[in-house]
Amino acid sequence: MQRKTFNRFLMTSAMALGLGHLALAQTVTEVPFFYPVAVGGPITKVVDGLAEEFNKAHPGIQIKPVYAGTYQETIVKALTGHKSGQPPVAAVLLSTDLFTLIDEDAIQPLDGYVKTAADKAWLSSFYPGFLLNSRTGGKTWGAPFQRSTIVMYYNKDLLKAAGIAKAPETWAELAEAAKKLTKKDSAGKTVQYGMQIPSTGYGYWMLQALATQNGAVLANDAGNAVKLDDPKVIEALEYWVKLAKDGVHPQGVVEWGTTPKDFLEQKTAIMWTTTGNLTNVRKNASFDFGVAMLPAQQRRGSPTGGGNFYIFKKATPAQQQAAFQFIQWMTQPERAARWSIDTGYVATSAQAYDTPALKAYAKDFPPALVARDQLAHGVAEFSTHENQRVTKALNDAVQAALTGGKTPAQALKDAQAEAERILRSYR
Amino acid sequence: MPPARGKRTTMNQKPITAWLLLLPALLLLLAFTHLPAVATFIDSFYSTPRGSRPAVWVGLENYAVMFEDPVFWRALRNNLWYAGATIPLSIGLALLMAIWVNERMTGRAFLRLAFFTPTVLPMIAVANIWLFFYTPQYGLLEQISGALGLPSHNWLGTPSTALGAVTLVAVWKEAGFFMIFYLAALQGLNPSLREAAAIEGASRWAYFRRVQWPLLMPTTLFVLVNAVINAFRTVDHIIVLTRGGPDNATLLLLYHLYEVGFKFWDTAYASALTVLLLLVLGGVALLQFFVLDRRVHYR
């Protein structure tokens, strides 16, 4: 390159950068916002559309939505940014990553922004079940956004054929129904399982549902102590393992991703999975299906799941305030209702279910309300300090028991020992 | 260069020109390979900084943790098994395919394309295809085994078969890539060698063992180095197929490292694991270049 041209090029770019920067600083507050996509459908379009709508209504603020991959990839990007001094201002991350984010000193509690009576009404409008994973140490750190819970999908046609009138409501009824719903061919090979609970990736979530139904609480509110080898938890895992041993549930580890497909292919009559699959199942089921709350043993119960809004610490106060405004705007009843219809996630406040849009949708499609009704029995999703590491210990235990490597009691005892080792330093 | 300038100036400018030409590559290598490696080595002697707690010098503690971590040993064992299976299998298969499609026959182009297709596909796509193959009850494997009257099997969900299943995917993916190198080498062989062998009355096997195989040695070395690196480097399919499960049965070193570094955020321990992985790979590469290289005949 000619030296003159090069110099001129350098100068112009420097000037452009400098001027651009000045111009922006004077007029609008930029808020980079990271979000993940964890269910099917054109989610990025919906989020980008919402952000644009917000920007139009708020000329002083420029929300910049960035699709950052899965939940796991999004937290990697956000925390890497935090460590290098350039985190997003707002992000949607797993509600269970709360302690990880606090330990990294990455996020800011929301309490400081909740000033007026309207703000307080906004914060208390969320279902209490969803706020459980947002609060610790007397502070609220996240606003519920794309939240889910586990529900039971059942194939009405197959149930009817097996002479079962309604969805099973207790463990005993479920085991009984699963037995009736299991079909074998002449060679003794199972062609249709009664039920299945996936055990890859989210095995701990499913076990927590069973343990909750059996009356156990896995972790304390401070997230620094767990009781994984509680006899009630062992019983819960034994129930699961026995279903597989009895041949009414597939052997070995059941893949999370193919579980909805197994259900749609009528290879299993009942499945447990997230409400987030509702729209997918509705679109693709060639048979009549129903959605029910998970069955009860001592009680009903299902952990919540999904993501919350967080505000990051390393941002200017103006940016943080703008992010808070955006979060409040995004969680208004009309928008929460629209989000729920578009995705299948549970709307996060009672007001959202009172909106005409969601009322009309639920009237047309009643299963959309099951997850909300189950929230009355909801518990906080398993979350501790070093959450992913403790969760892995629990996931390994579930898989070891299901594949026959260890007895449920031994597997959970090992997981407890590992969790204890990790959490000791947080007490 | 103006011709008026003296010879000495040209001589003096030569190394500078050389360095300038090397500079872009050198800078990139330094910035993205060497500096991070050195930084990782240093980090492995410090604790993981968390929030307001900065990193402190802990000496060899991260390495001690590593040696006591049963999951690490499991990952190492799995990885050695995986490498031991994928390397010879993928190279053997590549050689076989290359020799086959090197023949003059109808449909040769189609065969070459078919063998090479897995290489063109991204690993994530490949893994998703295989996820369907392995799906219990209605997956492709199940349909075949069902038609033959064999019992149903959960390939990825059973610890005894999961590692074998992911190994097979890697072999299938890599063989086509290595085949290209062998095919190129085979095409470069002098056809008079084959004629000479034919005149001597050498069998197909003798020709391969005495002529083709020795002449392919440089390619084999190159492919071997790549295969070894890939055996420790490719984990994309693990993420799609099993995520290391069931109960760590398919956990490979790099996936374990990723989990420790970016899921558990224990960056110090992850650094120690990285250093070990670098040492192992570096050691193997040196061994290959200095020991095996001597046995390779270059023309």
Interface residues (C-beta under 8 A of the other chain):
Chain A: Q72 V76 L79 T100 I102 D103 E104 D105 A106 A187 K189 T190 V191 S199 T200 G201 P250 Q251 G252 V253 V254 E255 G257 T258 K261 D262 E265 K267 E386 Q388 R389 K392 N395 D396 Q399 A400 L402 T403 G405
Chain B: R50 G51 S52 L131 T135 P136 Q137 Y138 G146 G149 P151 S152 N154 L156 G157 T158 P159 T242 R243 G245 P246 D247 N248 E259 F262 K263 F264 W265 D266
